[in-house]
Amino acid sequence: MIDKLEKYKKIVTIISFFIGGFCGVFLTMHNYLNTFDDTLATIETTQQMALKSVIWNEEIPLGERASACDTYLSAGYNSLTKKECETIIENGVREGIFSYVESER
């Protein structure tokens, strides 16, 4: 009887070791991947702010501002800056910097 208990104890110890190891690896990978998510969110925010800075800076040439608008809108950002992008495009068409195609709007 004692031999069976010792055998079961060894089996439970081995199973506990593997479950603990699996949980440890899982939690480590989870924290590691969360670090990447945080970094990605920071990069996206930085990109959005940099594009807004270019779009709203009237000292930057209109073509560069329009290019920043294209990137800003294609990334799916939507705010008051979107209205400024529409104004930039209208000014660019009016000044002849780039042409306006009805199907693109």
N, C-alpha and C positions, 0 to 999 in steps of 0.2 A: 504494500500500500504506500509506504513512504517512497519507494522507488518511482511509483507512478506520479506522486506529488512533485518529486524532484524533476521528473521529465516534463510535467506540465509547467512547472515554474520556469524551466529553461525555454520552453516554447513561448510562453507569455513574455518573457524577457526579450527574446529575439523579435517577436512581433511588435512589442512596444518600442524597441530600438528602431525598427524600420518605419513605424508610423511617426515617431518623433523626428527621425531624419527627413522623412518626406515633408512633414509640416515645416521643419526648419528651412528646407530648400524652397518650398512654396512661398513662405513669408519673405525670404531673402529676395527671391525673384520679383515678388509683388512690390516690395519697396524699391527695388532697382527700376522697375518699369514705371512706377509713380514718379520717380525722379525725371524720367524722360518726358512724361506728360507735363510736369511743371515747367521744364525747359521749353517744350514746344509752345505752351501757353505764353510764356515770356517772349519768345521769338515772334509769335503772331501779334502780340500787343506792340512790340517794338516796330514791327513792319508796318502796322496800321498807323502808328504815330508818325513814323518817318514819311509815309505816303501823304498823310494829312499835312505835314509840315511843308512838303513840296507843293501840294495842291493849293494851299492857302497863301503861299509866299508869292506876292505879285512881282518880286524882283527876278524870279526865275522865268526863263523864256516860256511862251505859251505852249510850244511843242513838247517841252519836258513836262510841263504841268498836265498836258493832255495824256501823255504816256503814263504818268503816275495815276491819273484818273482811270485809265484803262485797267491797270493792275489792281487798283483799289476796288473797282466795281466787279472785276472778274473774281476777286477773292471773296465776294459776297458781302462786303462791308456796306452798311446802309445807314446813313445819318444825314445831317445837314450838309455834310461834305458832298453827298451825291448831288444835291442841288447846285453846289458850286461847280461840280464837274460839268453839269449841263450848261451852266453859264460859260465855262471855259470853252466847251465845244462850240457853242453859238458864237462866241467871240472869234474863235479860230476860223470858223466858216466865213464870218463876216470879213475878217482880215485876209482871207484867202490862203491861210497857212495850210489848211487841209480841207478836203471837200466833204460834203455832207451827202450821205446816201440814205434815202428814206427807208429802205428795207432794214438798215442797221438799227434804227431807233425803235 
